[in-house]
Amino acid sequence: METSKFLKEILESAGSIARGYFLKKLNVRLKSGVGDLLTEADEAVSDYLIAKLSERFPTDQIHSEERADDINPGAAVEWVIDPIDGTRNFAGGIPGWCHMIAGLRHGELFCSAVYEPLGGIFYYAEAGKGAFRNGERVQVNDVESLNFAMGVIVCDPRGVHFHRFLEGSRRFLELSGWMKNLGSMFGACCVASGGMDFMINNCGMDHDYLPIALICREAGALVTDLDGQPWRRGKRDIVIANPTLHPIVRELMGTAV
């Protein structure tokens, strides 16, 4: 079974598991700080995906957001799992959450998949082969101005470059007003397929960014940090937009500390 089909199959099954918990009373716990939530659904999906990946790739490294220790650390191939991205949405009975997996070989992304189960929307990308939504190739749009643009903006005081993100958000509101935070990285997939125009975030983690970074790159987006350097693992700030809009978005953020 090819990788795309395998990931689609296990993510759809993960979606079925998660839907069994959605809109139900959950045991919601705080992991590491305000807004960093964990439910039994996160753990159930994590356990399932780890089991399936381990079964198919028994010697590969597997990292899950909800597991303290990696399986097979140091292996050449690594799978990074975000079992339910958007747990706060999920726990509140709000759509917009998704399941995400990224595959890396010797530290370089080679495939990634994102599945939004309520809409049955599956994004998949392979390095050098493009990005796809439900089997159809997707591309970023060609918007050239922030006037009337719609941006996914996440600005967290616990993140990096907070004042730059805050000031940039204020400037964008004055220009357009179409500022969104979908509560998960599914918003980045919407940039990849052209429905949204850009995304900026100052507080993501590797399990948040790795899956969507490849999808957006393969859809034609520039994916950098706030200073314009290619986004790399460990960076908490990210800017995603088409090549024309990207420098305009970065300029909007200014140079404040």
C-alpha positions, 0 to 999 in steps of 0.5 A: 500500500502506498504511503498516501493511501496508508496515511489516509486510511489510518487518519480516517480511522482516527477520525472515527475514534475522535468522533465517538468522543466529540460533543460528549462530556470529556475529562479535560486536563491542563498539560503545561499551561493555559490553553494547553489541554488534553482529553481522553480522545487525544490519548486514544487517537495517539495510541491508535496512530502510534500502534498503526505506524509501529505495525507498518514501520517497526524500526522508525522513530515515532513522536507523538505530542501526547507521549513523553518518550519517542519510539526508536529515537535516532532512527533515520525515518521519523513520524511526527503525530499531532493526534488532535490539533485544536483540542480546545475546539474539540473539547468545546464542541467546536469544529475545526480540529484535525489529525496530522502526521509528518514523515521525515527522512534524515531530518527532511520532510518527505510526506505529510497528511492532515485530515479534518474528519467532520468535513471528510477533507484530506490533505496530502503532500510529498516532497517534489510531487505537489500537494493534494486535497481529496486527490485533487492538486491544490495551489496557493492563490495569487492575491497580491494585496492585503486589501480585502485579504483574509489572514489566519493570525495567531498572536500569543503573549507566551509566544515569540516576537509578541509585540511585532505580531500584535502590531502587525495584527492591528495594522492588518485589521485596519487594512482588511478586518478579515482576521481569522484564528481557526483554532488549529493548523487546518487554517494553513491547509486553507492557505495551501488550497487558496481559500485563505490568503496567508497565515502567521503564528508566533507560538507553534511547536514542531508537531504543529508546523511540520505537517503543514509546512510541507503541504504549503510548500508543495502548494507553492507557498513561501514558508519562513520565520518572521525574519524571512529565513526558511522555517526550520524545526524548533522555530516557533514563528511562521509566515505562510503566503504566496510568493508575492504576498509573503514579503508584504505580510512580513513588512506588515509585522515591522521590526519592533522587538 
